[in-house]
Amino acid sequence: MFTHLEALPADPLLGIIERFAKDTNPQKIDLGVGVYKDINGQTPILSSVKQAEAQLLDQQNSKAYLGARGDIQFAELMSELAFGQHHPALVAQRVAGLQTPGGCGALRVAAELLVRTKDEVTIWVSDPTWANHIPLLGSAGIQIKQYPYYDYDNKSIKFQQMLDVLQQIPEGDLVLLHACCHNPSGADLSQAQWQQVVDVLEARKIVPFIDMAYQGFGESLDDDAFGLRLVAERLPEAVFAVSCSKNFGLYRERVGVVGIITESASQVPPVISHLAQIVRGIYSMPPDHGAAIVRLILSQAELKQQWLQELQHMREQIQQTRESLVSIMSSLGHDQFGFVAQEKGMFSFLGITPQQVHRLAEESAIYLVDSSRINVAGLNVKNLPYFCESVAKIL
Ligand SMILES: Cc1ncc(COP(=O)(O)O)c(C=O)c1O
């Protein structure tokens, strides 16, 4: 039965992890996978998370099934975090939210719901977008098309071209937008640009699908959710996927939220019933631990305060690294990296060729994907000078 299956090409990111693990250079740096690293190169467990885990260990008295929706209070608290407490869509009870295994689970469950709504569903994604968007949405049977987004030459958003294409999109199609910290480019829409995009979506009756995997990693929890909040205020319907992997550092616990903004409160129960049925047909119910941690953090003032400080620390380290990278490169005679300090979140394209990417790995044990996307959160005051000198060498 399985004899005719041929091995698939290795995932480029997994290849990087393997080569990095084997490399014996003590100065090696892995800038492939999107995880935050502290100054010692570790991806720490936040102490707010540790404290919530200690509480769980002490107080949790059952591991009985919770059901397909997972932890309902968690989903409510996450909706408040995403939209802000008194957002009109929440007040009007137009938000259907459900716990999922990570942001990936949210994207996939949403895709399965969308294909139930009509015969052919098309989603327009940014060019480029996070590589996983395509299989996560496409394998549910959604057709994927692209709108122009990042201008590699000018290191900026091709905003006019993006708007021009959005204006041509047929009514009822969806547009996937990154709420903040665009992966892979780090180039985010300004608030004024979000307003213009929403004008077009409204006029053309296009449904936005907002992927928010990095709330709190860009400007602040509120600023990073600006686009999502605007969409939910101005448009009748929207889809969203939220991840707790990065901002709570809960990567492997697999926790996120899928959400649908409905035209009216009466549509929430039917939507939830479909989401729950979809979940039953894929993984039955989500893992609990990560969501229980987030619920405790968001519902206890002291823990929440501590988490907010830890989140701020991660955000500031990333921003500081971006600024230092620009100034060190400039001191080495390379003034072209100013855009790195303007971009947000974990990722930016360095703008070097695949050959130069390979030289970085071979000559300096610095690993990144061929597109030259770097995980800025993998750099810090300790390894940044070595990184910049190595880049200067291959330029
Ligand atoms: C743009 C984007 N969306 C969603 C996710 C989902 O992540 P996870 O499933 O680990 O929560 C990621 C993770 O890298 C991402 O970059």
The ligand as an SDF file (V2000), in Angstrom:
LIG
                    3D

 16 16  0  0  0  0  0  0  0  0999 V2000
    1.8870   34.6220    9.6010 C   0  0  0  0  0  0  0  0  0  0  0  0
    1.6960   33.4700   10.5320 C   0  0  0  0  0  0  0  0  0  0  0  0
    0.4710   33.0060   10.7540 N   0  0  0  0  0  0  0  0  0  0  0  0
    0.2330   32.0070   11.6000 C   0  0  0  0  0  0  0  0  0  0  0  0
    1.2700   31.3740   12.2570 C   0  0  0  0  0  0  0  0  0  0  0  0
    0.8450   30.2450   13.1490 C   0  0  0  0  0  0  0  0  0  0  0  0
    1.6770   29.7900   14.0840 O   0  0  0  0  0  0  0  0  0  0  0  0
    1.2960   28.6880   15.1320 P   0  0  0  0  0  0  0  0  0  0  0  0
    0.4740   27.6420   14.4450 O   0  0  0  0  0  0  0  0  0  0  0  0
    2.6090   28.1550   15.5930 O   0  0  0  0  0  0  0  0  0  0  0  0
    0.5150   29.3300   16.2240 O   0  0  0  0  0  0  0  0  0  0  0  0
    2.5830   31.8010   12.0410 C   0  0  0  0  0  0  0  0  0  0  0  0
    3.7260   31.1590   12.6790 C   0  0  0  0  0  0  0  0  0  0  0  0
    4.8560   31.2750   12.3330 O   0  0  0  0  0  0  0  0  0  0  0  0
    2.7980   32.8880   11.1640 C   0  0  0  0  0  0  0  0  0  0  0  0
    4.0120   33.3820   10.9140 O   0  0  0  0  0  0  0  0  0  0  0  0
  1  2  1  0
  2  3  1  0
  2 15  2  0
  3  4  2  0
  4  5  1  0
  5  6  1  0
  5 12  2  0
  6  7  1  0
  7  8  1  0
  8  9  2  0
  8 10  1  0
  8 11  1  0
 12 13  1  0
 12 15  1  0
 13 14  2  0
 15 16  1  0
M  END
$$$$
